[in-house]
């Protein structure tokens, strides 16, 4: 596995290409999707599409992300080196991966795998059993490909039939006492990959290979999710936290709980969850989870050069959400500069920190729990006094957010920092912002530790004041509205004219990040080129990063608490 890093980067780029390109029509109903017809209505996990997208179009965005198959395919030829005693399941998985990567490099993926031009796939749970399902192109190409891999990997499948559906099994271990196996089947113009378990009568395989009594397409769950959260019809995702908790605490609550209980019994772990399955625990754990019933995600915006993915922990307790929103601070626009190598912002209203934490603490400690694990947790919380945080936050009262940005950086110069501290100032430009209701008051607070700060004459909109004496390197500080701005680096003052006056200190989020992908990868490339190594892996990584630094685009991310819940958004914008 010596080239695992390269494989991961390739996989991420491929996945990003598939998910970053919109195709199909948003008006297509879920009930018209043949794959969704096999996904049970009560699945606790799902990722897939209502409207599949073209593979060719998906790869167009992969190229924008720096993925060139001709560059990367030769780097993963020995990424996974299996020994002679490797189990059959691993060999089949490796063989399928190799076929996919080669077809990807040859731009023949659709033809080689026997899938449709717009790959229609879903990963989901049937009870507690994971299933991957993929629509085929109407030929026997996929079935023949699996047989070819068996021959090349010297693997003999255990071919079985369940209710007229043929499937092939491959052991996960050479030890026959391990009763799990990989299952691959092609039936009804669809390929299925799942796992066989020790449950009697192949009852798990039966439900995985056949259509459920009610599918997710019948419920309208996906289209409702799209409507409520603004998701597009492809690359949808959800985890049903509430259903999982119900199944764990009450095995008869749903199919997930039933199968989980059966698997525990089959593996000799009967009663492993008994401490969570009392009536009190079932009720109290479910009530807590009901505050955050679902995690979900999907694309909310897309154009030829831009995409935005939204991931959220959905909140159902409006009062709790309103309280948590008090934590939201201010993320300064002075860090929102696409030309910076990277920037990070942290928004916390320090004046609201204690009240919010106290409110959550009271919610968790006021109502006594009868469930032993929760009662133990509650007893521990009662020994803590959140008001003690007031002593810690008093020193930073009034602060609404902080930010850090790297404007420019020369890695070669930074390597000299240990012998020449000034090399840091010569090799990089940084900007640090502190957003506060009364930023000048922060200087007075600092003066109790460093009296020289009390003597600084900083005027809003005025010139920057040098901090050379305090920091021992070129640095200065300026006031721009509610932002105290510190500029570090020999040439950092050149950024001052572009710093805006922050007149609005309103709460706008918890976290933000921005990265100029090309500039960032150029730094990584510089580090790789300075590495003194003869390893082929290092050389391959260098080639990979050389290619990635050609990507001309910006990646941005945010984290916030809204009326919907805890929301994270990530975007890529190609220039």
C-alpha positions in Angstrom: 0.0 0.0 0.0 3.0 2.3 -0.5 1.1 4.5 -3.0 -2.1 4.9 -0.9 -1.9 8.7 -0.8 -1.9 8.9 -4.6 -4.8 6.5 -4.8 -6.8 8.6 -2.3 -6.2 11.8 -4.3 -7.2 10.1 -7.5 -10.4 8.7 -5.9 -11.3 12.1 -4.4 -10.8 13.8 -7.8 -12.9 11.2 -9.6 -15.6 11.5 -7.0 -15.5 15.3 -7.1 -15.9 15.2 -10.9 -18.9 12.9 -10.7 -20.5 15.0 -8.0 -19.6 18.4 -9.3 -21.4 18.3 -12.6 -25.1 18.6 -13.0 -26.9 16.6 -15.6 -30.4 15.3 -16.3 -33.7 17.0 -15.6 -34.7 18.0 -12.1 -38.3 17.3 -13.1 -37.8 13.5 -13.3 -39.7 11.9 -10.5 -38.0 9.5 -8.1 -40.6 6.8 -9.0 -39.1 6.7 -12.5 -35.7 5.8 -11.3 -35.1 2.0 -11.6 -32.4 1.8 -8.9 -34.5 3.7 -6.3 -37.2 1.0 -6.8 -34.9 -1.4 -4.9 -34.1 1.0 -2.0 -36.3 0.2 0.9 -38.5 3.0 2.3 -37.1 2.6 5.8 -33.4 2.6 4.9 -31.4 4.4 7.5 -28.6 5.5 5.1 -28.7 6.5 1.5 -26.5 8.2 -1.1 -27.5 8.4 -4.7 -29.5 10.4 -7.2 -33.0 11.0 -8.4 -31.6 12.3 -11.6 -28.3 10.6 -12.7 -25.7 12.6 -14.6 -23.6 12.0 -17.6 -20.2 10.4 -16.9 -18.6 12.5 -19.7 -20.0 15.7 -18.2 -18.8 14.6 -14.8 -15.3 14.1 -16.0 -15.3 17.6 -17.4 -15.3 19.0 -13.9 -12.7 16.4 -12.8 -10.4 18.0 -15.4 -11.0 21.4 -13.9 -9.9 19.9 -10.6 -6.6 18.8 -12.1 -7.4 15.2 -12.8 -5.8 13.9 -16.0 -6.1 10.1 -16.3 -3.0 9.9 -18.5 -1.0 11.5 -15.7 -2.3 9.5 -12.7 -3.2 6.0 -13.9 0.5 4.8 -14.0 1.0 6.0 -10.4 -1.3 3.4 -8.8 -0.2 0.2 -10.5 1.0 -1.3 -7.2 -1.0 0.7 -4.8 -2.4 -2.5 -3.2 0.0 -5.4 -3.1 -1.8 -8.5 -2.0 0.0 -11.5 -0.7 -0.5 -15.1 -1.8 -2.8 -15.7 1.1 -5.1 -12.8 0.4 -8.9 -13.7 0.6 -10.9 -14.1 -2.5 -13.0 -11.0 -1.7 -9.9 -8.8 -1.6 -8.7 -10.2 -4.9 -12.0 -9.5 -6.6 -12.2 -6.0 -5.2 -8.7 -5.3 -6.3 -9.3 -6.7 -9.8 -12.5 -4.6 -10.2 -10.7 -1.5 -9.0 -7.8 -2.1 -11.5 -10.3 -2.5 -14.4 -12.1 0.7 -13.5 -8.9 2.7 -13.3 -7.6 1.5 -16.6 -11.0 2.2 -18.3 -10.9 5.6 -16.7 -7.5 6.3 -18.2 -8.7 5.0 -21.6 -11.9 7.0 -21.3 -13.9 3.8 -21.8 -15.4 3.4 -18.3 -19.0 3.2 -19.5 -18.2 0.6 -22.2 -15.8 -1.4 -20.1 -18.1 -1.7 -17.0 -21.3 -2.1 -19.0 -23.0 0.8 -17.3 -25.3 3.5 -18.7 -24.0 6.8 -20.1 -25.5 8.6 -17.1 -24.4 6.2 -14.3 -27.3 5.5 -12.0 -26.1 4.2 -8.7 -27.0 4.1 -5.0 -25.5 3.0 -1.8 -28.0 2.2 1.0 -28.9 -0.1 3.9 -31.3 -2.9 3.8 -31.9 -3.3 7.5 -28.3 -3.4 8.8 -26.9 -4.7 5.5 -24.9 -2.4 3.2 -25.8 -2.6 -0.5 -24.4 -0.9 -3.6 -26.6 -1.0 -6.7 -25.7 0.1 -10.2 -27.9 0.3 -13.4 -26.4 -1.6 -16.4 -26.6 -0.9 -20.1 -28.7 -3.9 -21.0 -25.8 -6.1 -22.0 -23.9 -8.9 -20.2 -20.7 -6.8 -20.2 -20.6 -6.5 -16.4 -21.2 -10.2 -15.8 -18.4 -11.1 -18.2 -16.1 -8.6 -16.6 -16.5 -10.3 -13.2 -15.8 -13.7 -14.8 -12.7 -12.3 -16.4 -11.5 -10.9 -13.1 -12.0 -14.3 -11.4 -9.8 -15.9 -14.1 -7.1 -13.3 -13.8 -7.1 -13.4 -10.0 -7.3 -17.2 -9.8 -10.6 -17.0 -7.8 -13.4 -19.4 -8.0 -16.8 -18.0 -7.1 -19.4 -19.9 -5.1 -22.4 -19.5 -7.4 -25.8 -19.6 -5.7 -29.4 -18.8 -6.6 -32.0 -17.1 -4.4 -35.6 -16.9 -5.7 -34.4 -17.0 -9.3 -31.6 -14.4 -8.8 -28.1 -15.8 -9.3 -25.3 -14.4 -7.2 -21.6 -15.1 -6.7 -19.9 -15.3 -3.3 -16.3 -14.6 -2.3 -14.9 -15.3 1.2 -13.6 -12.4 3.3 -11.2 -14.7 5.0 -9.3 -17.9 4.4 -10.6 -19.0 7.8 -13.8 -20.8 7.0 -15.0 -20.0 10.5 -15.5 -16.4 9.4 -19.1 -16.5 8.1 -19.0 -13.4 5.9 -18.6 -13.1 2.2 -18.7 -10.5 -0.6 -21.7 -10.9 -2.9 -21.9 -9.7 -6.5 -24.9 -10.2 -8.7 -26.2 -8.9 -12.0 -30.0 -9.2 -12.4 -32.8 -7.1 -13.8 -30.3 -5.0 -15.7 -28.6 -4.0 -12.4 -25.4 -4.9 -10.6 -25.5 -5.5 -6.9 -22.6 -5.6 -4.4 -23.3 -6.5 -0.9 -22.3 -8.8 2.0 -23.6 -12.2 3.1 -23.8 -12.7 6.8 -24.3 -15.7 9.2 -28.1 -15.2 9.3 -29.9 -18.4 8.6 -31.8 -19.1 5.4 -29.9 -16.3 3.5 -32.7 -14.0 4.7 -30.4 -11.0 4.4 -29.4 -11.8 0.8 -33.0 -12.3 -0.1 -34.0 -8.8 0.9 -30.9 -7.3 -0.6 -31.4 -8.8 -4.1 -35.1 -8.3 -4.4 -37.5 -5.3 -4.5 -38.9 -4.2 -1.1 -42.6 -4.0 -0.4 -42.3 -0.2 -0.3 -39.4 1.6 -1.9 -37.9 5.0 -1.1 -39.3 6.2 -4.4 -42.8 5.4 -3.2 -42.5 7.7 -0.1 -41.4 10.9 -1.8 -38.7 11.3 0.9 -36.0 12.3 -1.5 -38.1 14.9 -3.4 -39.3 16.4 -0.1 -35.7 16.6 1.1 -34.8 18.4 -2.1 -37.7 20.8 -1.7 -37.1 21.6 1.9 -33.3 22.1 1.7 -32.8 23.3 -1.8 -30.9 20.2 -2.9 -30.6 19.3 -6.6 -31.6 15.9 -7.8 -28.2 14.2 -7.9 -25.7 13.3 -5.3 -28.2 13.2 -2.4 -27.2 11.8 1.0 -28.9 11.2 4.3 -28.4 9.3 7.6 -31.5 8.7 9.6 -30.2 9.3 13.1 -33.5 8.8 14.8 -34.3 5.5 13.0 -30.9 4.2 13.9 -31.4 5.1 17.6 -34.8 3.6 17.6 -33.4 0.4 16.2 -30.5 0.2 18.7 -32.7 0.9 21.7 -35.7 -1.2 20.6 -34.8 -4.0 18.2 -38.4 -4.5 17.1 -38.8 -0.8 16.1 -37.7 -1.2 12.5 -35.9 -3.5 10.1 -32.5 -2.0 11.0 -33.1 -2.9 14.7 -34.4 -6.4 13.8 -31.4 -7.3 11.6 -28.9 -5.7 14.0 -30.3 -7.8 16.8 -30.2 -11.0 14.7 -26.5 -10.3 13.7 -25.5 -9.8 17.3 -27.1 -13.1 18.3 -25.5 -14.9 15.3 -22.1 -13.6 16.3 -22.5 -14.6 19.9 -23.0 -11.1 21.2 -26.5 -11.4 22.4 -27.3 -8.7 25.0 -24.4 -6.5 24.0 -26.7 -3.5 23.8 -28.9 -4.5 26.8 -28.0 -1.5 28.8 -29.5 0.7 26.1 -32.6 -1.3 25.5 -34.6 -0.7 28.8 -37.9 1.2 28.4 -36.3 4.2 30.1 -33.2 4.2 27.8 -35.3 3.7 24.7 -37.5 6.7 25.6 -34.7 9.0 26.7 -32.2 8.3 24.0 -34.9 8.6 21.4 -36.0 11.9 22.8 -32.4 13.3 22.7 -31.8 12.1 19.2 -35.1 13.6 18.1 -33.5 17.0 18.5 -31.1 16.1 15.6 -33.1 13.5 13.6 -31.2 13.5 10.3 -27.9 14.3 8.6 -28.3 15.1 5.0 -26.5 16.6 2.0 -26.8 17.6 -1.6 -25.8 20.2 -4.2 -27.7 23.5 -4.0 -26.0 25.4 -6.8 -24.3 24.5 -10.0 -23.0 26.1 -13.2 -20.4 25.1 -15.7 -17.6 26.5 -13.4 -19.1 26.6 -10.0 -20.7 24.2 -7.5 -21.9 24.4 -4.0 -22.5 21.4 -1.7 -24.5 21.7 1.5 -24.2 19.3 4.4 -26.3 19.6 7.5 -27.3 18.1 10.8 -30.9 18.9 10.7 -32.3 20.4 14.0 -35.9 19.8 15.1 -35.8 21.7 18.4 -36.5 25.4 17.5 -35.8 26.6 21.1 -32.4 24.8 21.2 -31.4 26.1 17.8 -32.3 29.6 18.8 -30.1 29.3 21.9 -27.2 27.8 20.0 -27.4 30.6 17.4 -26.2 32.9 20.2 -22.7 31.4 19.7 -22.6 32.8 16.1 -19.9 35.5 15.8 -18.6 37.7 13.0 -16.5 36.6 10.1 -14.7 39.6 8.6 -15.0 40.2 4.9 -11.3 41.4 5.0 -10.4 37.7 4.8 -12.6 37.0 1.8 -9.9 37.5 -0.8 -9.6 34.9 -3.6 -6.0 36.0 -4.3 -4.8 34.9 -0.8 -3.2 31.5 -0.6 -5.6 30.6 2.2 -7.6 32.1 5.0 -9.5 31.0 8.0 -12.1 32.7 10.1 -13.6 31.8 13.5 -16.7 33.5 14.6 -17.7 33.3 18.3 -19.6 35.9 20.2 -17.5 35.7 23.4 -20.2 37.7 25.4 -22.7 35.0 24.6 -20.5 32.0 25.2 -21.4 31.6 28.9 -25.2 32.2 28.5 -25.4 29.6 25.7 -23.4 26.9 27.4 -25.3 27.5 30.6 -28.6 27.1 28.7 -27.5 23.8 27.2 -26.1 22.7 30.5 -29.5 23.3 32.2 -31.4 21.5 29.5 -29.2 18.4 30.1 -29.3 18.5 33.9 -32.8 19.8 34.9 -34.8 16.7 33.8 -33.6 13.6 35.7 -32.7 10.6 33.6 -33.6 7.0 34.6 -31.4 5.4 31.9 -28.1 4.5 33.6 -25.7 5.7 30.9 -27.5 9.0 30.6 -27.8 9.4 34.4 -24.1 8.9 34.7 -23.5 11.5 32.0 -25.9 13.9 33.8 -24.1 13.4 37.1 -20.8 14.3 35.5 -22.3 17.5 34.0 -23.7 18.5 37.4 -20.2 18.5 38.8 -19.2 21.2 36.3 -20.2 24.8 36.7 -20.4 26.6 33.3 -20.3 30.0 35.1 -16.6 29.4 35.7 -16.1 30.0 32.0 -17.0 33.7 32.8 -13.6 34.1 34.4 -11.9 32.8 31.2 -14.0 34.7 28.7 -13.8 38.0 30.6 -10.4 38.8 29.2 -11.8 38.5 25.6 -15.1 40.2 26.2 -16.4 42.1 23.2 -14.6 39.9 20.6 -16.9 38.6 17.9 -14.4 36.8 15.7 -10.8 36.3 14.6 -9.2 35.6 11.3 -6.0 34.5 9.7 -4.8 34.8 6.1 -1.7 33.8 4.2 -1.3 36.4 1.4 1.9 35.0 0.0 4.4 32.4 1.1 7.8 31.2 -0.1 8.5 27.8 1.3 12.2 28.0 0.3 12.7 31.0 2.5 10.8 29.5 5.4 13.2 26.6 5.6 15.9 29.1 6.8 13.7 30.3 9.7 15.6 28.2 12.3 18.9 29.9 11.5 17.5 33.2 10.5 14.2 34.3 12.1 13.9 37.2 9.8 13.5 34.7 6.9 9.9 34.3 8.0 9.1 38.0 7.5 10.9 38.0 4.2 9.2 34.8 2.9 5.6 35.5 3.7 2.9 38.0 4.1 0.1 37.4 6.7 -3.0 39.2 7.8 -4.7 38.7 11.2 -8.0 40.3 12.0 -9.8 40.6 15.4 -13.4 41.8 15.1 -14.9 43.4 18.2 -17.6 45.7 19.3 -15.0 48.1 20.7 -11.7 47.1 19.3 -9.7 49.8 21.0 -10.8 48.4 24.3 -8.8 45.2 23.4 -5.6 47.3 23.3 -6.3 48.6 26.7 -6.7 45.0 28.0 -3.4 44.1 26.3 -1.7 47.0 28.0 -2.0 45.3 31.4 0.4 42.7 30.0 2.4 44.9 27.6 2.3 48.6 28.7 3.5 49.8 25.3 0.1 49.0 23.8 -1.4 51.8 25.9 0.8 54.3 24.2 -0.3 53.4 20.7 -2.2 56.1 18.8 -4.3 54.1 16.5 -7.0 55.9 14.5 -9.8 54.3 12.6 -8.9 54.5 8.9 -5.5 55.9 9.7 -2.0 54.7 9.1 -0.7 51.4 10.5 1.4 51.5 13.7 4.6 49.5 13.8 4.8 46.4 16.1 8.5 45.8 15.2 9.6 46.4 18.8 7.0 44.1 20.3 7.4 41.2 17.8 11.0 41.5 16.7 10.0 41.3 13.0 8.2 43.5 10.5 4.6 43.8 11.6 2.1 46.6 12.0 -1.4 47.1 13.3 -4.3 49.2 12.0 -7.9 49.9 12.8 -10.6 49.6 10.2 -14.0 50.0 11.7 -14.7 47.0 14.0 -11.5 45.2 12.8 -8.1 45.4 14.4 -5.8 44.3 11.5 -2.3 43.1 12.0 0.0 42.8 8.9 3.0 40.6 9.2 5.9 40.4 6.7 8.4 42.7 5.0 5.9 43.6 2.2 2.7 43.2 4.2 2.0 46.9 4.4 1.3 46.8 0.7 -2.0 45.1 1.6 -3.3 48.0 3.7 -5.0 49.9 0.9 -7.2 46.9 0.1 -8.3 46.4 3.7 -11.9 47.6 4.1 -13.5 49.4 7.0 -15.7 46.9 8.8 -18.8 48.9 9.8 -21.1 45.9 10.3 -20.3 43.7 13.3 -23.5 41.6 13.0 -23.3 37.8 13.6 -22.8 35.9 10.3 -21.4 32.5 11.1 -19.1 30.2 13.0 -16.3 29.3 10.6 -15.1 30.1 7.2 -12.2 29.0 5.0 -10.9 29.9 1.6 -8.1 28.4 -0.5 -6.6 29.4 -3.8 -6.1 25.8 -4.9 -3.4 26.5 -7.5 -1.3 28.7 -5.1 -1.7 26.2 -2.3 -0.7 23.2 -4.4 2.3 25.3 -5.7 3.5 25.5 -2.0 3.1 21.7 -1.7 5.0 21.2 -4.9 7.8 23.4 -3.6 8.0 21.3 -0.5 8.0 18.1 -2.5 10.7 19.3 -4.9 12.9 20.1 -1.9 12.6 16.6 -0.5 15.8 14.6 -0.8 14.6 11.1 -1.6 15.1 8.6 -4.3 11.8 6.8 -3.6 9.5 6.3 -6.6 6.6 7.2 -4.4 8.0 10.7 -3.8 8.6 11.1 -7.5 5.1 10.1 -8.3 3.7 12.5 -5.7 5.8 15.3 -7.1 4.3 14.7 -10.5 0.8 14.6 -9.1 1.2 17.9 -7.3 2.8 19.5 -10.3 -0.4 18.7 -12.2 -2.7 19.8 -9.4 -1.1 23.2 -9.1 -2.4 24.0 -12.6 -5.9 24.0 -11.2 -7.2 27.6 -11.4 -9.9 27.9 -8.8 -11.0 28.6 -5.3 -12.4 26.3 -2.6 -14.4 27.9 0.1 -16.2 26.5 3.1 -18.5 27.8 5.9 -20.1 26.4 9.1 -23.1 28.0 10.7 -26.1 27.4 12.9 -29.4 28.3 11.2 -33.1 27.6 11.7 -32.5 24.4 9.7 -29.7 23.1 12.0 -25.9 23.0 11.8 -25.1 23.7 8.2 -21.8 23.3 6.4 -21.4 24.5 2.8 -18.4 23.9 0.5 -18.0 25.4 -2.9 -15.5 25.2 -5.8 -15.3 28.0 -8.3 -13.1 27.5 -11.4 -11.6 30.7 -12.8 
